[in-house]
Amino acid sequence: MRLVERWLLLAVALLGVNGAAAAGSREDLLAAYPDQLAGVDGGNLIWRDGTVMPLGESRPETGQKELLRHGSILDQISPHYPAGGEGASAPTDDPGRIRNQAFFNKMYGDCRAGEVAPRLARVVWLPRSGGHIVRITTVNGVNRQLEAVSRELDELPEGVRKFLYPLGGTYYCRAVADTGQPSMHGWGAAIDINPERSQYWLWRHAGGGLPAYVNSVPPEIVAAFERHGFIWGGRWAHFDTMHFEYRPELLGGDPHAHE
């Protein structure tokens, strides 16, 4: 993107912003999806095709169950995502698990209406380690980012790579188990690594409350994904350590810088 255009996006983003924290979140949202988003006007998100979509309100006081089912665009970008380091030891929230359905349907299409599948590309996962074809969306260049992640991970020792195959899957038009809301897999923008070497909170759930946090996925894997715009489900209190999804707006940088 040209420098002038970047400054224009930033200037538009600052319209209607209340406070520095909100400005950063909105700025990151626009920078993350420059081909899709044109700016912010007051309380509305403006898409490049002219679509106007309300940002809604950030409601940290609202219960998590309600936010997971009816979160606004601001709700989905409000929690701080703690990238870097070796992982989330006993996380207390779910940064990135809130997803506004209208936003992602507009971005990637509605899989139930057959809008996602035509936009998928084939990616060879770990080509040096035997290779496996997966399907991932081309929207926002997610396929290129996953290819870059795959190249980096293919250079890691076998003791780390064993966490990466066989895969749990990529595109799958389905809902999230505990919320009934669309999964990021249904938008073609998520991948699950080896389930047998991963941990998922529902597998350990017994009765009320969350189970104790546990993770065995090496930090080198998480770091490679995060460098290319993917967040990790291992940073959630409702931990899903096999899961990575493309959410560069929560990582505060240009995911294409490493291309």
Phi and psi in degrees as a GROMACS rama.xvg file:
@    title "Ramachandran Plot"
@    xaxis  label "Phi"
@    yaxis  label "Psi"
@TYPE xy
-67.7127  151.886  ARG-2
-61.4909  -40.3542  LEU-3
-61.1364  -41.4446  VAL-4
-66.2445  -37.7427  GLU-5
-61.1784  -43.5959  ARG-6
-65.8533  -35.2987  TRP-7
-64.4928  -44.0788  LEU-8
-60.4439  -42.0313  LEU-9
-64.0032  -42.3479  LEU-10
-63.2385  -42.8371  ALA-11
-65.8744  -36.2671  VAL-12
-62.9581  -30.4556  ALA-13
-75.7766  -12.3331  LEU-14
-66.4784  128.866  LEU-15
76.9599  9.45458  GLY-16
-86.0792  136.28  VAL-17
-114.242  92.8138  ASN-18
102.927  154.523  GLY-19
-66.7268  -37.9739  ALA-20
-64.5732  -42.8024  ALA-21
-64.8353  -38.7608  ALA-22
-59.8348  -43.1963  ALA-23
-62.336  -42.2088  GLY-24
-64.4627  -44.4237  SER-25
-69.3686  -39.4174  ARG-26
-60.9223  -44.5448  GLU-27
-63.9338  -36.6294  ASP-28
-62.1856  -45.3739  LEU-29
-68.4675  -40.5318  LEU-30
-67.8332  -28.6105  ALA-31
-73.6683  -29.5821  ALA-32
-129.969  59.6482  TYR-33
-64.6379  -26.6208  PRO-34
-77.1853  -15.8262  ASP-35
-108.227  -38.1029  GLN-36
-108.329  136.009  LEU-37
-98.5183  -32.5177  ALA-38
166.424  -170.794  GLY-39
-125.086  132.328  VAL-40
-126.26  104.758  ASP-41
62.4958  -121.278  GLY-42
-97.9029  18.2528  GLY-43
-119.67  145.173  ASN-44
-94.5354  130.075  LEU-45
-106.96  121.213  ILE-46
-87.2229  159.316  TRP-47
-66.8339  -21.9408  ARG-48
-87.3231  6.00183  ASP-49
95.6366  -7.16789  GLY-50
-61.9717  135.542  THR-51
-111.562  126.161  VAL-52
-130.939  127.762  MET-53
-65.8203  136.148  PRO-54
-72.3167  -25.5046  LEU-55
74.8564  -162.617  GLY-56
-117.519  150.589  GLU-57
-84.7955  123.723  SER-58
-125.873  69.4457  ARG-59
-62.3065  -20.1465  PRO-60
-82.2931  -11.8344  GLU-61
-74.216  145.263  THR-62
-61.034  147.925  GLY-63
-61.4065  -38.9846  GLN-64
-60.6508  -41.3194  LYS-65
-67.0854  -41.9705  GLU-66
-65.5076  -38.1449  LEU-67
-65.0358  -27.0592  LEU-68
-96.4002  -29.6242  ARG-69
-139.615  38.7525  HIS-70
-72.2724  143.762  GLY-71
-82.445  175.409  SER-72
-62.5843  -40.4915  ILE-73
-67.7751  -34.6414  LEU-74
-59.9997  -40.6447  ASP-75
-72.9696  -20.0026  GLN-76
-107.487  -0.902057  ILE-77
-75.6028  -45.0166  SER-78
-63.5563  138.581  PRO-79
-72.0684  128.078  HIS-80
-96.7072  117.87  TYR-81
-86.0301  71.4772  PRO-82
-66.0288  154.639  ALA-83
89.9225  169.37  GLY-84
77.5333  -173.802  GLY-85
-88.4507  -6.40444  GLU-86
142.351  -178.635  GLY-87
-100.877  105.123  ALA-88
-86.6053  116.464  SER-89
50.9395  61.2338  ALA-90
-63.5773  152.264  PRO-91
-108.623  -9.01098  THR-92
-141.294  -172.117  ASP-93
-126.616  66.3677  ASP-94
-62.3286  116.441  PRO-95
101.802  -12.2378  GLY-96
-78.5053  -21.2625  ARG-97
-79.2639  127.021  ILE-98
-134.912  125.557  ARG-99
-80.0915  115.916  ASN-100
-61.8057  -42.1809  GLN-101
-61.7593  -39.6041  ALA-102
-62.5495  -49.6307  PHE-103
-76.9834  -28.776  PHE-104
-64.2951  -39.6171  ASN-105
-66.5065  -39.7403  LYS-106
-70.5295  -50.1902  MET-107
-112.295  -14.5407  TYR-108
99.8788  164.677  GLY-109
-98.294  114.885  ASP-110
-64.5841  -29.1957  CYS-111
-69.7875  -20.2521  ARG-112
-98.7886  8.37963  ALA-113
74.2616  21.1147  GLY-114
-90.5077  -16.3447  GLU-115
-88.8568  -45.2877  VAL-116
-53.2155  -41.0082  ALA-117
-65.247  -15.3195  PRO-118
-100.323  7.94505  ARG-119
-86.2278  149.699  LEU-120
-123.774  156.625  ALA-121
-88.9717  129.834  ARG-122
-123.71  135.025  VAL-123
-85.8213  115.455  VAL-124
-86.4251  123.597  TRP-125
52.0692  65.3493  LEU-126
-61.5306  -31.1686  PRO-127
-77.5941  -18.1841  ARG-128
-104.044  24.9189  SER-129
115.043  -34.3672  GLY-130
76.1383  145.93  GLY-131
-155.667  132.298  HIS-132
-82.2917  127.592  ILE-133
-123.406  161.195  VAL-134
-113.91  132.051  ARG-135
-145.029  153.024  ILE-136
-66.8837  148.959  THR-137
-91.0588  -13.7431  THR-138
-59.8758  136.262  VAL-139
63.2533  12.8742  ASN-140
67.7324  26.9697  GLY-141
-60.1974  -37.3538  VAL-142
-60.6694  -39.4721  ASN-143
-68.4533  -37.1272  ARG-144
-66.5286  -40.1916  GLN-145
-67.4838  -36.905  LEU-146
-60.2357  -40.8144  GLU-147
-65.4091  -41.9758  ALA-148
-59.8372  -45.6832  VAL-149
-60.055  -42.265  SER-150
-62.6823  -41.8875  ARG-151
-65.7816  -44.8615  GLU-152
-68.4621  -28.5794  LEU-153
-67.3849  -15.373  ASP-154
-89.8241  -7.30497  GLU-155
-79.1893  159.006  LEU-156
-61.9609  157.414  PRO-157
-58.8467  -33.8444  GLU-158
-62.3336  -23.3118  GLY-159
-93.3079  -41.3149  VAL-160
-63.1161  -22.4301  ARG-161
-64.153  -16.3187  LYS-162
-79.5216  -8.63632  PHE-163
-101.901  -8.37541  LEU-164
-155.281  152.382  TYR-165
-67.0944  147.801  PRO-166
-73.643  153.921  LEU-167
-81.4117  -21.3672  GLY-168
130.78  167.819  GLY-169
-122.056  -101.739  THR-170
-68.345  129.733  TYR-171
-161.667  117.371  TYR-172
-77.4355  95.174  CYS-173
-151.682  173.271  ARG-174
-102.034  161.399  ALA-175
-71.321  137.3  VAL-176
-56.4451  -45.9407  ALA-177
-95.0048  -10.2139  ASP-178
-114.037  -23.1525  THR-179
76.705  0.763429  GLY-180
-87.0374  159.961  GLN-181
-57.9318  140.522  PRO-182
-85.3656  151.459  SER-183
-63.4425  -21.3208  MET-184
-63.9137  -33.2862  HIS-185
-70.1635  -17.4022  GLY-186
-96.5963  3.54056  TRP-187
71.145  23.8532  GLY-188
-125.229  30.8056  ALA-189
-144.994  157.111  ALA-190
-142.723  140.111  ILE-191
-109.824  127.512  ASP-192
-82.0499  -163.585  ILE-193
-57.8685  109.588  ASN-194
-64.1415  -30.747  PRO-195
-69.0177  -17.8792  GLU-196
-112.78  17.8081  ARG-197
-120.705  172.811  SER-198
-128.008  142.567  GLN-199
-137.451  131.059  TYR-200
-59.0833  -35.9873  TRP-201
-68.7154  -25.3131  LEU-202
-67.908  -23.3164  TRP-203
-111.404  3.1338  ARG-204
-74.4882  129.745  HIS-205
-142.709  107.018  ALA-206
75.9426  -150.387  GLY-207
-79.2995  156.295  GLY-208
80.9253  170.178  GLY-209
-90.1161  147.188  LEU-210
-72.0495  164.799  PRO-211
-62.4541  140.383  ALA-212
-65.6144  138.903  TYR-213
-148.007  143.651  VAL-214
-153.878  141.079  ASN-215
-126.238  0.64834  SER-216
-70.285  125.638  VAL-217
-62.8685  145.61  PRO-218
-64.2159  -25.0975  PRO-219
-61.8656  -34.5544  GLU-220
-68.6763  -47.2366  ILE-221
-60.211  -43.9772  VAL-222
-61.7485  -40.756  ALA-223
-63.7321  -44.2519  ALA-224
-64.0267  -45.5244  PHE-225
-65.4721  -31.4349  GLU-226
-61.7898  -23.1864  ARG-227
-115.075  24.6529  HIS-228
93.0506  6.8075  GLY-229
-101.443  132.153  PHE-230
-92.1604  164.238  ILE-231
-116.206  131.667  TRP-232
-68.3254  -9.26794  GLY-233
-76.0344  -5.57441  GLY-234
-98.4662  16.7839  ARG-235
-107.096  147.549  TRP-236
-62.4871  -37.7297  ALA-237
-85.0141  70.3555  HIS-238
-64.4494  140.351  PHE-239
-143.691  80.4229  ASP-240
-75.0375  -9.27307  THR-241
-83.8656  -14.2404  MET-242
-96.0822  131.708  HIS-243
-133.422  136.993  PHE-244
-136.835  149.937  GLU-245
-79.1567  105.775  TYR-246
-142.298  64.1492  ARG-247
-62.7995  -20.6635  PRO-248
-63.984  -20.7697  GLU-249
-91.9288  -4.80499  LEU-250
-107.176  -3.02262  LEU-251
63.6052  30.1108  GLY-252
-151.51  177.736  GLY-253
-88.2155  108.178  ASP-254
-65.6264  -15.8204  PRO-255
-88.1494  -0.588139  HIS-256
-65.4887  -23.0996  ALA-257
-95.1427  2.66321  HIS-258
